[in-house]
Amino acid sequence: MGFKALTRPFVAITLILSCVLLWNIFTFQWPAWRPSSNFYDKVTNGVGSLYTGTSVGSVGYNKEATSAKSPTHSSEFGSASKKKIVMVTGSTGNNRMLGMPHIKEMVYENRMTYAEKHGLEFMWANMTSYNLPSGAPIYWNKIPILQDAFARFPDAEWVWWMDIDIIIMNMSLSIHDHVLSPEGIARNILLDHPMTGAGGGETGYRSPATYQPDDINFVISMDYWGMNVGNFLMRRGEWSEWLLDLWIEPLYISQNWVFPENDGWTHMWQYHEIVRNHTACMSQHSMNSYPDYNALGQHWQPGDHIVHFAGCGGDPICESSWAKYWKMREEVGVPQSVKMKLDDGTAEIEAFQGGERS
């Protein structure tokens, strides 16, 4: 028996042991960058999902659709009229709309009056205190603020993000009844709807044709250029924790996108079925109407919930249009506590700082 023949078994055994060692190394690192093996089963209720497996052509609200109870949230989606909701707004001293006199005080009065009227919490975050590494554009700080909101308000079931450039126009309209209740979803959701992209072009994607309301974890609306993350709602749960972690993927942040965190959201929706399957895309009039000068979407009409000055860069038209819609909003009594805080300068504007929870 020659030398080569003797070394062959040794080489084979060495290769096998090396493969085993490499496998153990990689499998040991697996949990650090990927959800647990049963995560997808939890958030999709096994092989099911938010949208049933009907054909693209079958449009309409599936009143018969039901889902198994999810361990991440209550299965009775609209049973309680007072789901705990936290409204969140973020701003900085360098916000582009700060050229408009007293906009922060106006927004604070608007948000707090609505929150008091409907039993909601309100959090105003200082975006500069949530800086992500590597000089990420400040728009991305929206994601750690959302993570912080869930941590600060552990009893909250939903977080409702609103950009600072939004006026709540219909103060009597409950966000739960209007958008989150089964009736609100059925009234406003876009089913089998073509999804547009930046510039108004077709993306080739369509919103799903049917849905199960109990599995909706993200509620957002469409304009002519696609979905707009200036106003949306997110439900607490494992799916949302995973999504927020994915949303600030360094590879996304490094992209030269025109609308950074918005394009990141669009990318996730288009390329991850698990995102589409838990997102309700709503009509623009239901929760994101634009002022009449904005050609990128549908214009506010009496009865619409909010008006969003999306993309307003501090031009003179922004200030005059803001004043116009502010006068047209439904006026309700401002709580005395809110008035006092505005008068004495103690209003919690940009009060929440990253890493400081009270």
DRENTOR-98464 format. One record per residue (C-alpha): residue number from 1; residue in one letter; x, y, z. Coordinates in nm, 2 decimals, always signed. Last residue first. Layout:
REM DRENTOR-98464
node vovo: NUM; kolgu: a; px: X; py: Y; pz: Z
...
END
This chain:
REM DRENTOR-98464
node vovo: 358; kolgu: s; px: -3.94; py: +5.91; pz: +3.21
node vovo: 357; kolgu: r; px: -3.72; py: +5.76; pz: +2.94
node vovo: 356; kolgu: e; px: -3.39; py: +5.91; pz: +2.83
node vovo: 355; kolgu: g; px: -3.21; py: +5.71; pz: +2.57
node vovo: 354; kolgu: g; px: -3.33; py: +5.92; pz: +2.28
node vovo: 353; kolgu: q; px: -3.47; py: +6.25; pz: +2.40
node vovo: 352; kolgu: f; px: -3.84; py: +6.31; pz: +2.44
node vovo: 351; kolgu: a; px: -3.93; py: +6.68; pz: +2.49
node vovo: 350; kolgu: e; px: -3.94; py: +6.79; pz: +2.13
node vovo: 349; kolgu: i; px: -4.24; py: +7.00; pz: +2.23
node vovo: 348; kolgu: e; px: -4.37; py: +6.90; pz: +2.57
node vovo: 347; kolgu: a; px: -4.55; py: +7.23; pz: +2.63
node vovo: 346; kolgu: t; px: -4.39; py: +7.41; pz: +2.93
node vovo: 345; kolgu: g; px: -4.37; py: +7.76; pz: +2.77
node vovo: 344; kolgu: d; px: -4.61; py: +7.93; pz: +3.01
node vovo: 343; kolgu: d; px: -4.89; py: +8.00; pz: +2.76
node vovo: 342; kolgu: l; px: -4.85; py: +7.68; pz: +2.56
node vovo: 341; kolgu: k; px: -4.86; py: +7.47; pz: +2.88
node vovo: 340; kolgu: m; px: -5.16; py: +7.67; pz: +3.01
node vovo: 339; kolgu: k; px: -5.36; py: +7.63; pz: +2.68
node vovo: 338; kolgu: v; px: -5.30; py: +7.25; pz: +2.69
node vovo: 337; kolgu: s; px: -5.42; py: +7.22; pz: +3.05
node vovo: 336; kolgu: q; px: -5.73; py: +7.43; pz: +2.96
node vovo: 335; kolgu: p; px: -5.83; py: +7.18; pz: +2.70
node vovo: 334; kolgu: v; px: -5.88; py: +7.34; pz: +2.35
node vovo: 333; kolgu: g; px: -6.25; py: +7.35; pz: +2.27
node vovo: 332; kolgu: v; px: -6.32; py: +7.23; pz: +1.92
node vovo: 331; kolgu: e; px: -6.26; py: +7.40; pz: +1.58
node vovo: 330; kolgu: e; px: -6.30; py: +7.19; pz: +1.27
node vovo: 329; kolgu: r; px: -6.02; py: +7.30; pz: +1.04
node vovo: 328; kolgu: m; px: -6.08; py: +7.57; pz: +0.78
node vovo: 327; kolgu: k; px: -5.87; py: +7.84; pz: +0.95
node vovo: 326; kolgu: w; px: -5.57; py: +7.61; pz: +0.97
node vovo: 325; kolgu: y; px: -5.63; py: +7.52; pz: +0.60
node vovo: 324; kolgu: k; px: -5.58; py: +7.88; pz: +0.49
node vovo: 323; kolgu: a; px: -5.29; py: +7.94; pz: +0.73
node vovo: 322; kolgu: w; px: -5.11; py: +7.63; pz: +0.60
node vovo: 321; kolgu: s; px: -5.17; py: +7.74; pz: +0.24
node vovo: 320; kolgu: s; px: -5.02; py: +8.09; pz: +0.30
node vovo: 319; kolgu: e; px: -4.71; py: +7.94; pz: +0.47
node vovo: 318; kolgu: c; px: -4.66; py: +7.67; pz: +0.22
node vovo: 317; kolgu: i; px: -4.71; py: +7.90; pz: -0.08
node vovo: 316; kolgu: p; px: -4.42; py: +8.12; pz: +0.05
node vovo: 315; kolgu: d; px: -4.18; py: +7.83; pz: +0.00
node vovo: 314; kolgu: g; px: -4.07; py: +7.65; pz: +0.32
node vovo: 313; kolgu: g; px: -3.99; py: +7.32; pz: +0.15
node vovo: 312; kolgu: c; px: -4.34; py: +7.16; pz: +0.15
node vovo: 311; kolgu: g; px: -4.28; py: +6.80; pz: +0.04
node vovo: 310; kolgu: a; px: -4.60; py: +6.67; pz: +0.20
node vovo: 309; kolgu: f; px: -4.82; py: +6.94; pz: +0.34
node vovo: 308; kolgu: h; px: -5.06; py: +6.67; pz: +0.48
node vovo: 307; kolgu: v; px: -5.43; py: +6.75; pz: +0.54
node vovo: 306; kolgu: i; px: -5.61; py: +6.53; pz: +0.79
node vovo: 305; kolgu: h; px: -5.94; py: +6.35; pz: +0.84
node vovo: 304; kolgu: d; px: -6.14; py: +6.43; pz: +0.52
node vovo: 303; kolgu: g; px: -6.49; py: +6.57; pz: +0.59
node vovo: 302; kolgu: p; px: -6.45; py: +6.87; pz: +0.37
node vovo: 301; kolgu: q; px: -6.22; py: +6.77; pz: +0.08
node vovo: 300; kolgu: w; px: -5.84; py: +6.76; pz: +0.08
node vovo: 299; kolgu: h; px: -5.67; py: +6.72; pz: -0.25
node vovo: 298; kolgu: q; px: -5.57; py: +6.39; pz: -0.40
node vovo: 297; kolgu: g; px: -5.21; py: +6.34; pz: -0.48
node vovo: 296; kolgu: l; px: -4.88; py: +6.46; pz: -0.63
node vovo: 295; kolgu: a; px: -5.03; py: +6.79; pz: -0.77
node vovo: 294; kolgu: n; px: -5.00; py: +6.98; pz: -0.44
node vovo: 293; kolgu: y; px: -5.16; py: +7.32; pz: -0.46
node vovo: 292; kolgu: d; px: -5.49; py: +7.20; pz: -0.32
node vovo: 291; kolgu: p; px: -5.35; py: +7.08; pz: +0.00
node vovo: 290; kolgu: y; px: -5.30; py: +6.70; pz: +0.03
node vovo: 289; kolgu: s; px: -5.51; py: +6.42; pz: +0.18
node vovo: 288; kolgu: n; px: -5.34; py: +6.16; pz: +0.39
node vovo: 287; kolgu: m; px: -5.59; py: +5.95; pz: +0.60
node vovo: 286; kolgu: s; px: -5.91; py: +5.84; pz: +0.43
node vovo: 285; kolgu: h; px: -5.88; py: +6.07; pz: +0.13
node vovo: 284; kolgu: q; px: -5.56; py: +5.88; pz: +0.02
node vovo: 283; kolgu: s; px: -5.73; py: +5.55; pz: +0.00
node vovo: 282; kolgu: m; px: -5.58; py: +5.28; pz: +0.22
node vovo: 281; kolgu: c; px: -5.30; py: +5.02; pz: +0.19
node vovo: 280; kolgu: a; px: -5.34; py: +4.77; pz: +0.46
node vovo: 279; kolgu: t; px: -5.01; py: +4.59; pz: +0.53
node vovo: 278; kolgu: h; px: -4.96; py: +4.25; pz: +0.69
node vovo: 277; kolgu: n; px: -4.93; py: +4.04; pz: +0.37
node vovo: 276; kolgu: r; px: -4.73; py: +4.31; pz: +0.19
node vovo: 275; kolgu: v; px: -4.45; py: +4.29; pz: +0.46
node vovo: 274; kolgu: i; px: -4.44; py: +3.91; pz: +0.46
node vovo: 273; kolgu: e; px: -4.42; py: +3.92; pz: +0.08
node vovo: 272; kolgu: h; px: -4.09; py: +4.10; pz: +0.10
node vovo: 271; kolgu: y; px: -3.97; py: +4.26; pz: -0.22
node vovo: 270; kolgu: q; px: -4.23; py: +4.53; pz: -0.30
node vovo: 269; kolgu: w; px: -4.32; py: +4.62; pz: +0.06
node vovo: 268; kolgu: m; px: -3.96; py: +4.63; pz: +0.17
node vovo: 267; kolgu: h; px: -3.86; py: +4.85; pz: -0.12
node vovo: 266; kolgu: t; px: -4.15; py: +5.09; pz: -0.06
node vovo: 265; kolgu: w; px: -4.05; py: +5.12; pz: +0.31
node vovo: 264; kolgu: g; px: -3.69; py: +5.20; pz: +0.21
node vovo: 263; kolgu: d; px: -3.82; py: +5.45; pz: -0.05
node vovo: 262; kolgu: n; px: -4.00; py: +5.63; pz: +0.23
node vovo: 261; kolgu: e; px: -3.70; py: +5.61; pz: +0.46
node vovo: 260; kolgu: p; px: -3.48; py: +5.79; pz: +0.20
node vovo: 259; kolgu: f; px: -3.71; py: +5.99; pz: -0.03
node vovo: 258; kolgu: v; px: -3.47; py: +6.04; pz: -0.33
node vovo: 257; kolgu: w; px: -3.27; py: +5.72; pz: -0.26
node vovo: 256; kolgu: n; px: -2.90; py: +5.72; pz: -0.27
node vovo: 255; kolgu: q; px: -2.87; py: +5.39; pz: -0.08
node vovo: 254; kolgu: s; px: -2.65; py: +5.37; pz: +0.23
node vovo: 253; kolgu: i; px: -2.95; py: +5.36; pz: +0.46
node vovo: 252; kolgu: y; px: -3.09; py: +5.06; pz: +0.28
node vovo: 251; kolgu: l; px: -2.76; py: +4.87; pz: +0.32
node vovo: 250; kolgu: p; px: -2.75; py: +4.97; pz: +0.68
node vovo: 249; kolgu: e; px: -3.08; py: +4.79; pz: +0.75
node vovo: 248; kolgu: i; px: -3.29; py: +5.05; pz: +0.93
node vovo: 247; kolgu: w; px: -3.62; py: +4.91; pz: +0.80
node vovo: 246; kolgu: l; px: -3.52; py: +4.55; pz: +0.89
node vovo: 245; kolgu: d; px: -3.52; py: +4.62; pz: +1.26
node vovo: 244; kolgu: l; px: -3.85; py: +4.82; pz: +1.23
node vovo: 243; kolgu: l; px: -4.00; py: +4.52; pz: +1.04
node vovo: 242; kolgu: w; px: -3.89; py: +4.26; pz: +1.30
node vovo: 241; kolgu: e; px: -4.03; py: +4.46; pz: +1.59
node vovo: 240; kolgu: s; px: -4.35; py: +4.52; pz: +1.39
node vovo: 239; kolgu: w; px: -4.39; py: +4.15; pz: +1.32
node vovo: 238; kolgu: e; px: -4.32; py: +4.05; pz: +1.68
node vovo: 237; kolgu: g; px: -4.61; py: +4.27; pz: +1.80
node vovo: 236; kolgu: r; px: -4.73; py: +4.63; pz: +1.85
node vovo: 235; kolgu: r; px: -4.95; py: +4.76; pz: +1.57
node vovo: 234; kolgu: m; px: -4.83; py: +5.03; pz: +1.33
node vovo: 233; kolgu: l; px: -5.02; py: +5.33; pz: +1.20
node vovo: 232; kolgu: f; px: -4.93; py: +5.57; pz: +0.92
node vovo: 231; kolgu: n; px: -4.88; py: +5.93; pz: +0.82
node vovo: 230; kolgu: g; px: -4.57; py: +6.07; pz: +0.66
node vovo: 229; kolgu: v; px: -4.48; py: +5.73; pz: +0.53
node vovo: 228; kolgu: n; px: -4.64; py: +5.79; pz: +0.19
node vovo: 227; kolgu: m; px: -4.72; py: +5.50; pz: -0.04
node vovo: 226; kolgu: g; px: -4.70; py: +5.55; pz: -0.41
node vovo: 225; kolgu: w; px: -4.64; py: +5.85; pz: -0.63
node vovo: 224; kolgu: y; px: -5.00; py: +5.94; pz: -0.71
node vovo: 223; kolgu: d; px: -5.08; py: +5.91; pz: -0.34
node vovo: 222; kolgu: m; px: -5.14; py: +5.59; pz: -0.13
node vovo: 221; kolgu: s; px: -5.22; py: +5.53; pz: +0.23
node vovo: 220; kolgu: i; px: -5.08; py: +5.34; pz: +0.53
node vovo: 219; kolgu: v; px: -5.19; py: +5.09; pz: +0.79
node vovo: 218; kolgu: f; px: -4.95; py: +4.84; pz: +0.93
node vovo: 217; kolgu: n; px: -5.02; py: +4.53; pz: +1.14
node vovo: 216; kolgu: i; px: -5.33; py: +4.39; pz: +0.97
node vovo: 215; kolgu: d; px: -5.38; py: +4.03; pz: +1.08
node vovo: 214; kolgu: d; px: -5.73; py: +4.08; pz: +1.24
node vovo: 213; kolgu: p; px: -5.86; py: +4.25; pz: +0.93
node vovo: 212; kolgu: q; px: -5.82; py: +3.93; pz: +0.71
node vovo: 211; kolgu: y; px: -5.76; py: +4.04; pz: +0.36
node vovo: 210; kolgu: t; px: -5.86; py: +4.02; pz: -0.01
node vovo: 209; kolgu: a; px: -5.73; py: +4.14; pz: -0.34
node vovo: 208; kolgu: p; px: -5.36; py: +4.21; pz: -0.25
node vovo: 207; kolgu: s; px: -5.22; py: +4.54; pz: -0.35
node vovo: 206; kolgu: r; px: -5.08; py: +4.54; pz: -0.70
node vovo: 205; kolgu: y; px: -4.72; py: +4.55; pz: -0.83
node vovo: 204; kolgu: g; px: -4.60; py: +4.62; pz: -1.18
node vovo: 203; kolgu: t; px: -4.44; py: +4.94; pz: -1.06
node vovo: 202; kolgu: e; px: -4.64; py: +5.17; pz: -1.28
node vovo: 201; kolgu: g; px: -4.51; py: +5.53; pz: -1.30
node vovo: 200; kolgu: g; px: -4.63; py: +5.82; pz: -1.09
node vovo: 199; kolgu: g; px: -4.29; py: +5.99; pz: -1.08
node vovo: 198; kolgu: a; px: -4.19; py: +5.78; pz: -0.78
node vovo: 197; kolgu: g; px: -4.39; py: +5.46; pz: -0.78
node vovo: 196; kolgu: t; px: -4.74; py: +5.35; pz: -0.84
node vovo: 195; kolgu: m; px: -4.91; py: +5.04; pz: -0.70
node vovo: 194; kolgu: p; px: -5.21; py: +4.91; pz: -0.90
node vovo: 193; kolgu: h; px: -5.50; py: +4.82; pz: -0.67
node vovo: 192; kolgu: d; px: -5.61; py: +4.47; pz: -0.61
node vovo: 191; kolgu: l; px: -5.79; py: +4.60; pz: -0.30
node vovo: 190; kolgu: l; px: -5.75; py: +4.95; pz: -0.17
node vovo: 189; kolgu: i; px: -5.88; py: +4.98; pz: +0.19
node vovo: 188; kolgu: n; px: -6.11; py: +5.26; pz: +0.30
node vovo: 187; kolgu: r; px: -6.46; py: +5.13; pz: +0.37
node vovo: 186; kolgu: a; px: -6.36; py: +4.78; pz: +0.47
node vovo: 185; kolgu: i; px: -6.08; py: +4.91; pz: +0.70
node vovo: 184; kolgu: g; px: -6.31; py: +5.16; pz: +0.87
node vovo: 183; kolgu: e; px: -6.58; py: +4.89; pz: +0.92
node vovo: 182; kolgu: p; px: -6.33; py: +4.65; pz: +1.07
node vovo: 181; kolgu: s; px: -6.21; py: +4.93; pz: +1.30
node vovo: 180; kolgu: l; px: -5.87; py: +5.08; pz: +1.25
node vovo: 179; kolgu: v; px: -5.94; py: +5.36; pz: +1.00
node vovo: 178; kolgu: h; px: -6.24; py: +5.58; pz: +1.09
node vovo: 177; kolgu: d; px: -6.36; py: +5.41; pz: +1.41
node vovo: 176; kolgu: h; px: -6.01; py: +5.39; pz: +1.56
node vovo: 175; kolgu: i; px: -5.89; py: +5.73; pz: +1.42
node vovo: 174; kolgu: s; px: -6.20; py: +5.89; pz: +1.58
node vovo: 173; kolgu: l; px: -6.34; py: +6.17; pz: +1.36
node vovo: 172; kolgu: s; px: -6.45; py: +6.47; pz: +1.57
node vovo: 171; kolgu: m; px: -6.14; py: +6.66; pz: +1.51
node vovo: 170; kolgu: n; px: -6.18; py: +6.66; pz: +1.13
node vovo: 169; kolgu: m; px: -5.89; py: +6.88; pz: +1.01
node vovo: 168; kolgu: i; px: -5.59; py: +6.72; pz: +1.18
node vovo: 167; kolgu: i; px: -5.31; py: +6.94; pz: +1.04
node vovo: 166; kolgu: i; px: -5.00; py: +6.77; pz: +0.91
node vovo: 165; kolgu: d; px: -4.65; py: +6.91; pz: +0.85
node vovo: 164; kolgu: i; px: -4.50; py: +6.77; pz: +1.17
node vovo: 163; kolgu: d; px: -4.51; py: +6.42; pz: +1.03
node vovo: 162; kolgu: m; px: -4.76; py: +6.18; pz: +1.19
node vovo: 161; kolgu: w; px: -4.68; py: +5.84; pz: +1.33
node vovo: 160; kolgu: w; px: -4.96; py: +5.65; pz: +1.50
node vovo: 159; kolgu: v; px: -4.83; py: +5.38; pz: +1.74
node vovo: 158; kolgu: w; px: -5.08; py: +5.10; pz: +1.82
node vovo: 157; kolgu: e; px: -5.13; py: +4.86; pz: +2.10
node vovo: 156; kolgu: a; px: -5.00; py: +5.09; pz: +2.37
node vovo: 155; kolgu: d; px: -4.95; py: +4.93; pz: +2.72
node vovo: 154; kolgu: p; px: -4.57; py: +4.95; pz: +2.70
node vovo: 153; kolgu: f; px: -4.57; py: +5.32; pz: +2.63
node vovo: 152; kolgu: r; px: -4.21; py: +5.43; pz: +2.65
node vovo: 151; kolgu: a; px: -4.08; py: +5.11; pz: +2.48
node vovo: 150; kolgu: f; px: -4.32; py: +5.13; pz: +2.19
node vovo: 149; kolgu: a; px: -4.24; py: +5.49; pz: +2.15
node vovo: 148; kolgu: d; px: -3.87; py: +5.42; pz: +2.15
node vovo: 147; kolgu: q; px: -3.90; py: +5.18; pz: +1.86
node vovo: 146; kolgu: l; px: -4.10; py: +5.44; pz: +1.67
node vovo: 145; kolgu: i; px: -3.83; py: +5.70; pz: +1.74
node vovo: 144; kolgu: p; px: -3.57; py: +5.45; pz: +1.63
node vovo: 143; kolgu: i; px: -3.75; py: +5.43; pz: +1.29
node vovo: 142; kolgu: k; px: -3.82; py: +5.81; pz: +1.24
node vovo: 141; kolgu: n; px: -3.44; py: +5.86; pz: +1.28
node vovo: 140; kolgu: w; px: -3.41; py: +5.77; pz: +0.91
node vovo: 139; kolgu: y; px: -3.52; py: +6.11; pz: +0.80
node vovo: 138; kolgu: i; px: -3.21; py: +6.25; pz: +0.98
node vovo: 137; kolgu: p; px: -2.99; py: +6.13; pz: +0.69
node vovo: 136; kolgu: a; px: -2.75; py: +5.87; pz: +0.82
node vovo: 135; kolgu: g; px: -2.41; py: +6.01; pz: +0.93
node vovo: 134; kolgu: s; px: -2.25; py: +5.67; pz: +0.98
node vovo: 133; kolgu: p; px: -2.45; py: +5.58; pz: +1.29
node vovo: 132; kolgu: l; px: -2.81; py: +5.66; pz: +1.36
node vovo: 131; kolgu: n; px: -2.89; py: +5.98; pz: +1.54
node vovo: 130; kolgu: y; px: -3.19; py: +5.96; pz: +1.78
node vovo: 129; kolgu: s; px: -3.13; py: +6.29; pz: +1.97
node vovo: 128; kolgu: t; px: -3.16; py: +6.50; pz: +1.65
node vovo: 127; kolgu: m; px: -3.52; py: +6.37; pz: +1.60
node vovo: 126; kolgu: n; px: -3.65; py: +6.54; pz: +1.92
node vovo: 125; kolgu: a; px: -3.97; py: +6.34; pz: +1.99
node vovo: 124; kolgu: w; px: -4.32; py: +6.46; pz: +2.05
node vovo: 123; kolgu: m; px: -4.53; py: +6.18; pz: +2.22
node vovo: 122; kolgu: f; px: -4.90; py: +6.19; pz: +2.25
node vovo: 121; kolgu: e; px: -5.14; py: +5.94; pz: +2.43
node vovo: 120; kolgu: l; px: -5.49; py: +5.89; pz: +2.30
node vovo: 119; kolgu: g; px: -5.83; py: +5.93; pz: +2.48
node vovo: 118; kolgu: h; px: -6.03; py: +6.07; pz: +2.19
node vovo: 117; kolgu: k; px: -6.08; py: +6.43; pz: +2.29
node vovo: 116; kolgu: e; px: -5.75; py: +6.46; pz: +2.49
node vovo: 115; kolgu: a; px: -5.56; py: +6.32; pz: +2.19
node vovo: 114; kolgu: y; px: -5.73; py: +6.56; pz: +1.95
node vovo: 113; kolgu: t; px: -5.66; py: +6.86; pz: +2.17
node vovo: 112; kolgu: m; px: -5.30; py: +6.74; pz: +2.21
node vovo: 111; kolgu: r; px: -5.24; py: +6.70; pz: +1.84
node vovo: 110; kolgu: n; px: -5.39; py: +7.04; pz: +1.73
node vovo: 109; kolgu: e; px: -5.24; py: +7.24; pz: +2.02
node vovo: 108; kolgu: y; px: -4.90; py: +7.08; pz: +1.96
node vovo: 107; kolgu: v; px: -4.92; py: +7.15; pz: +1.59
node vovo: 106; kolgu: m; px: -5.01; py: +7.51; pz: +1.64
node vovo: 105; kolgu: e; px: -4.72; py: +7.55; pz: +1.89
node vovo: 104; kolgu: k; px: -4.48; py: +7.39; pz: +1.65
node vovo: 103; kolgu: i; px: -4.60; py: +7.61; pz: +1.36
node vovo: 102; kolgu: h; px: -4.55; py: +7.93; pz: +1.55
node vovo: 101; kolgu: p; px: -4.45; py: +8.13; pz: +1.25
node vovo: 100; kolgu: m; px: -4.36; py: +7.94; pz: +0.94
node vovo: 99; kolgu: g; px: -3.99; py: +7.94; pz: +0.88
node vovo: 98; kolgu: l; px: -3.99; py: +7.62; pz: +1.09
node vovo: 97; kolgu: m; px: -4.11; py: +7.42; pz: +0.79
node vovo: 96; kolgu: r; px: -3.77; py: +7.29; pz: +0.69
node vovo: 95; kolgu: n; px: -3.71; py: +7.15; pz: +1.03
node vovo: 94; kolgu: n; px: -3.37; py: +7.27; pz: +1.16
node vovo: 93; kolgu: g; px: -3.48; py: +7.30; pz: +1.52
node vovo: 92; kolgu: t; px: -3.58; py: +6.94; pz: +1.50
node vovo: 91; kolgu: s; px: -3.91; py: +6.75; pz: +1.47
node vovo: 90; kolgu: g; px: -4.08; py: +6.42; pz: +1.55
node vovo: 89; kolgu: t; px: -4.45; py: +6.34; pz: +1.59
node vovo: 88; kolgu: v; px: -4.60; py: +6.04; pz: +1.76
node vovo: 87; kolgu: m; px: -4.96; py: +5.96; pz: +1.85
node vovo: 86; kolgu: v; px: -4.99; py: +5.67; pz: +2.09
node vovo: 85; kolgu: i; px: -5.30; py: +5.45; pz: +2.06
node vovo: 84; kolgu: k; px: -5.46; py: +5.24; pz: +2.33
node vovo: 83; kolgu: k; px: -5.76; py: +5.07; pz: +2.17
node vovo: 82; kolgu: k; px: -6.06; py: +5.26; pz: +2.30
node vovo: 81; kolgu: s; px: -6.36; py: +5.13; pz: +2.09
node vovo: 80; kolgu: a; px: -6.28; py: +4.78; pz: +2.19
node vovo: 79; kolgu: s; px: -6.39; py: +4.49; pz: +1.97
node vovo: 78; kolgu: g; px: -6.22; py: +4.61; pz: +1.65
node vovo: 77; kolgu: f; px: -5.94; py: +4.36; pz: +1.61
node vovo: 76; kolgu: e; px: -6.05; py: +4.08; pz: +1.84
node vovo: 75; kolgu: s; px: -5.75; py: +3.85; pz: +1.79
node vovo: 74; kolgu: s; px: -5.55; py: +4.04; pz: +2.05
node vovo: 73; kolgu: h; px: -5.18; py: +4.07; pz: +1.98
node vovo: 72; kolgu: t; px: -4.86; py: +3.87; pz: +1.93
node vovo: 71; kolgu: p; px: -4.98; py: +3.52; pz: +2.01
node vovo: 70; kolgu: s; px: -5.21; py: +3.53; pz: +1.71
node vovo: 69; kolgu: k; px: -5.56; py: +3.37; pz: +1.72
node vovo: 68; kolgu: a; px: -5.63; py: +3.18; pz: +1.41
node vovo: 67; kolgu: s; px: -5.77; py: +3.38; pz: +1.12
node vovo: 66; kolgu: t; px: -6.11; py: +3.45; pz: +0.96
node vovo: 65; kolgu: a; px: -6.22; py: +3.55; pz: +0.61
node vovo: 64; kolgu: e; px: -6.60; py: +3.54; pz: +0.56
node vovo: 63; kolgu: k; px: -6.64; py: +3.91; pz: +0.51
node vovo: 62; kolgu: n; px: -6.38; py: +3.90; pz: +0.23
node vovo: 61; kolgu: y; px: -6.39; py: +4.27; pz: +0.12
node vovo: 60; kolgu: g; px: -6.37; py: +4.29; pz: -0.26
node vovo: 59; kolgu: v; px: -6.18; py: +4.21; pz: -0.57
node vovo: 58; kolgu: s; px: -6.13; py: +3.87; pz: -0.72
node vovo: 57; kolgu: g; px: -5.91; py: +3.93; pz: -1.03
node vovo: 56; kolgu: v; px: -5.58; py: +3.87; pz: -0.85
node vovo: 55; kolgu: s; px: -5.69; py: +3.52; pz: -0.77
node vovo: 54; kolgu: t; px: -5.76; py: +3.42; pz: -0.41
node vovo: 53; kolgu: g; px: -5.50; py: +3.29; pz: -0.17
node vovo: 52; kolgu: t; px: -5.62; py: +3.48; pz: +0.13
node vovo: 51; kolgu: y; px: -5.45; py: +3.80; pz: +0.24
node vovo: 50; kolgu: l; px: -5.34; py: +3.85; pz: +0.60
node vovo: 49; kolgu: s; px: -5.15; py: +3.53; pz: +0.59
node vovo: 48; kolgu: g; px: -5.20; py: +3.15; pz: +0.62
node vovo: 47; kolgu: v; px: -4.93; py: +2.89; pz: +0.61
node vovo: 46; kolgu: g; px: -4.87; py: +2.92; pz: +0.98
node vovo: 45; kolgu: n; px: -5.04; py: +3.22; pz: +1.15
node vovo: 44; kolgu: t; px: -4.84; py: +3.47; pz: +0.94
node vovo: 43; kolgu: v; px: -4.66; py: +3.64; pz: +1.23
node vovo: 42; kolgu: k; px: -4.61; py: +3.33; pz: +1.44
node vovo: 41; kolgu: d; px: -4.52; py: +3.09; pz: +1.15
node vovo: 40; kolgu: y; px: -4.27; py: +3.35; pz: +1.03
node vovo: 39; kolgu: f; px: -4.10; py: +3.36; pz: +1.37
node vovo: 38; kolgu: n; px: -4.08; py: +2.99; pz: +1.41
node vovo: 37; kolgu: s; px: -3.71; py: +2.96; pz: +1.30
node vovo: 36; kolgu: s; px: -3.61; py: +3.26; pz: +1.51
node vovo: 35; kolgu: p; px: -3.55; py: +3.59; pz: +1.32
node vovo: 34; kolgu: r; px: -3.22; py: +3.64; pz: +1.14
node vovo: 33; kolgu: w; px: -2.91; py: +3.83; pz: +1.21
node vovo: 32; kolgu: a; px: -2.79; py: +3.72; pz: +1.55
node vovo: 31; kolgu: p; px: -2.98; py: +3.40; pz: +1.55
node vovo: 30; kolgu: w; px: -2.76; py: +3.25; pz: +1.28
node vovo: 29; kolgu: q; px: -2.42; py: +3.30; pz: +1.45
node vovo: 28; kolgu: f; px: -2.41; py: +2.95; pz: +1.60
node vovo: 27; kolgu: t; px: -2.54; py: +2.80; pz: +1.28
node vovo: 26; kolgu: f; px: -2.24; py: +2.96; pz: +1.10
node vovo: 25; kolgu: i; px: -1.98; py: +2.83; pz: +1.34
node vovo: 24; kolgu: n; px: -2.13; py: +2.49; pz: +1.37
node vovo: 23; kolgu: w; px: -2.14; py: +2.45; pz: +1.00
node vovo: 22; kolgu: l; px: -1.78; py: +2.56; pz: +0.97
node vovo: 21; kolgu: l; px: -1.67; py: +2.30; pz: +1.23
node vovo: 20; kolgu: v; px: -1.87; py: +2.02; pz: +1.05
node vovo: 19; kolgu: c; px: -1.72; py: +2.11; pz: +0.72
node vovo: 18; kolgu: s; px: -1.37; py: +2.10; pz: +0.87
node vovo: 17; kolgu: l; px: -1.44; py: +1.76; pz: +1.03
node vovo: 16; kolgu: i; px: -1.55; py: +1.62; pz: +0.70
node vovo: 15; kolgu: l; px: -1.24; py: +1.76; pz: +0.52
node vovo: 14; kolgu: t; px: -1.01; py: +1.62; pz: +0.78
node vovo: 13; kolgu: i; px: -1.17; py: +1.28; pz: +0.75
node vovo: 12; kolgu: a; px: -1.13; py: +1.28; pz: +0.38
node vovo: 11; kolgu: v; px: -0.76; py: +1.39; pz: +0.40
node vovo: 10; kolgu: f; px: -0.69; py: +1.11; pz: +0.65
node vovo: 9; kolgu: p; px: -0.86; py: +0.85; pz: +0.44
node vovo: 8; kolgu: r; px: -0.65; py: +0.95; pz: +0.14
node vovo: 7; kolgu: t; px: -0.32; py: +0.96; pz: +0.32
node vovo: 6; kolgu: l; px: -0.26; py: +0.59; pz: +0.33
node vovo: 5; kolgu: a; px: -0.33; py: +0.55; pz: -0.04
node vovo: 4; kolgu: k; px: -0.09; py: +0.82; pz: -0.13
node vovo: 3; kolgu: f; px: +0.18; py: +0.66; pz: +0.08
node vovo: 2; kolgu: g; px: +0.15; py: +0.33; pz: -0.11
node vovo: 1; kolgu: m; px: +0.00; py: +0.00; pz: +0.00
END
